[in-house]
């Protein structure tokens, strides 16, 4: 029995020594490969001539500077024209509003001085139908706007649900 135990001990010892030796052999092969890669020389023989590209860039820079000066001069002219137009339009608008105010005052005076109660009733009847139609149209538009607002709210809720589904890495 002692012989078997001794043999098994020696076998285990030889196995451990073999495993350690195999590890050192593998480590040596790995280092050999790394040394071969490190010692390898890489040579690039191609050169690139960038003189054409450089001259093209210089030409583009010159053209850009010319365009910049043209745009600046155009901008100044356009700004001057725009300032003049705004000044002229504001004067035109002031005179138009003054004319409208004068016309309204003339109409008010005419109605107060010359219109009878029957004239005002007739005018009221003539204006009532278009005003009622306008009122109905406005009410319909208000309903349509309310419907669209609710649709937008629903779409916002659906968008938030989709965002939450997409943000969940486990979700579909």
Secondary structure as the mmCIF struct_conf table of DSSP 4:
data_model
#
loop_
_struct_conf.conf_type_id
_struct_conf.id
_struct_conf.beg_label_comp_id
_struct_conf.beg_label_asym_id
_struct_conf.beg_label_seq_id
_struct_conf.end_label_comp_id
_struct_conf.end_label_asym_id
_struct_conf.end_label_seq_id
HELX_RH_AL_P HELX_RH_AL_P1 UNK A 2 UNK A 39
HELX_RH_AL_P HELX_RH_AL_P2 UNK A 51 UNK A 114
HELX_RH_AL_P HELX_RH_AL_P3 UNK A 117 UNK A 167
TURN_TY1_P TURN_TY1_P1 UNK A 169 UNK A 170
#
